Amino acid sequence: MTEAEFLPLFDRYRSMVYGLALSYTRSPQDAEDICQEVFLTLLEKPPAPGKERPWLARVTVNRCRDLLASPWKKRREEDDTALERLSFQEPEEAGLFAALGELEPEYRALLHLRYYEGFSAAELARQFGTTAPALSARLYRAKRQLRKKLEELGYEEAVSKNL
């Protein structure tokens, strides 16, 4: 892949890759590292033209899984101060971020891709290697768990309006 082909893809998808990695790992530093790895992989092994978006999402999720499963990550102490430095425009956003952080990483990634990145259920089913009904059931469970976490954090009003 040439630099002229790479730069537009990088500009278009870097926020998606970083946001997905951050939602999955809950660590800005790890998300930055994964973002770099994903785009290096894009340079080395580009996907078919027109398939970049789902390919980048899949590679990002795989890198996040690899990182969270690594013995190094399991031994390392978590640095919660980095998450505390994240700023949000609305207090509800901080509550949503906290509630999402208590979900399983797979559910966080699924919700992020569906509702922040706009992937369809069919696209996600292909991404996660499952059927559309099975993916819809996962989405339902993820939203149910998120609703429960938001209620525990005292966001009943937001839950009744949006979930």
Phi, psi and omega in degrees: 000134180275165179297323179295329177279325185287314187302317177297323178293319178298313180298320184288322191248000184296322180291325177295313182296314180295315180298318178294316179296321179293319179292329181281313187268336183065024180223117178301322181293315179295322179297320178295317179298315180295319178302315178297315180299318182296316182285333171294320177296321177300318178296319185282319184226075183293147177282178177296147179303136181088351181251014187296316185299306178294327179296314179297320178297316181295314180296320179298312179299317179298317179296321179296316178300315179300317181296313183292335179271350185289143178300326179299314181294323181292329180276335185287139176284143180282141178254093181286346181293330179295321178290327179293333181281349177294137181250147181233147180286325181239145178298330179296328179295321178295320178294319178296317179298318179295317180294318178298326180296339180270353177278164174296147181305322181297319178292321178299315181296317180299312179295321179297311181296321183287312190259336177264323183260349174077023176291142177281164178298322179294318178297317180293323178299317177295319181299317185265005176064045180219181178270161179299317177298321178294321178293321177299323177293320177297316178299318179299314179296320179296316179294323179296317178294320179297316178302316180298315180296319179295321177296320178297327180275359176090026180251047183299320182296316179295324181294316183292333180278320193248332184254000000 
